[in-house]
Amino acid sequence: MQRLPRTQNDLRPDVVELAFGEPDPSLLPTDLVTSAAARVVPTLGRGALAYGRRPGPHPLREAVAARITDREGL
């Protein structure tokens, strides 16, 4: 059986792994999240639990739309 590669933690145990962006669950403000959810879920429904819409900067969207229009003849 082949030996698995060593992890970053094995190589440098003093380095904190931040790649996944997952904080220790004990640090999460569950009381605040529960309170906020109780206020917004009745109004927004499941949409309150989804990522928000991020369309990007308006000038960039206009430039992309113009380029597509020019190239595709839309």
N, C-alpha and C positions, 0 to 999 in steps of 0.2 A: 504494500500500500504506500502511496506517495505521501510524503509529509506536507501538511498544509503550510502556506506561507505565514510568516509571522505578522501579527497585526501591529499597527502603529503604537498601540498601547504596550505591546511587548517590547518594542524598540525604545520608546520614550514614555515611560509611565508618568512622567512629570507634565506631559502635554495633555491638555483637556481637549477631547474630541468635540468639535462644534459642527461637523459636516452635516449632520442630520437635523440640527436645530431643535433637538428634543430636550427640554429642561427636565430636571429631576421632578417627578410628579409631586413631591412634597412641597415644591416651590409654587405650584399653580394655585391661583386665588379662587378656589372652588366656590366660596361663599359669594364673591363678587360676580362670578359667571352665572351662578344660579339665580341671583337677584336680577341681573341684566336680562337673562333669558325669560324670566317670569314677566318682565315688563314688555319685551318686544315680540316674543313668539305669538301671543294672542292676536297681535295686530298684523304682523308680517308673515306668520306661518313658517313653513320650511325655508323660505327665502332668508329668514333671519339667521339661519345656520349655514348658509352657503357663502362662498367668497363673493365679494362685491364685484360689480362690473368696473373694469379699468380700461376705458377705451384708448387711453394714451393722449398725448398732447394734440390739440386740434390742428395746429399748423402741420404737424407730421402726418396726421390722418389725411389732411387735404392734399399734401404732396404725394402720398402713396396713391390716393384715389386718382389724382391727375395723371400719374405715371401709368397706372393700369388702364385708364381711359385711353391715353395716347397709344399704348402698345396693343391693346385688345380691341380698340375701336368701340368701346362701350359707351 
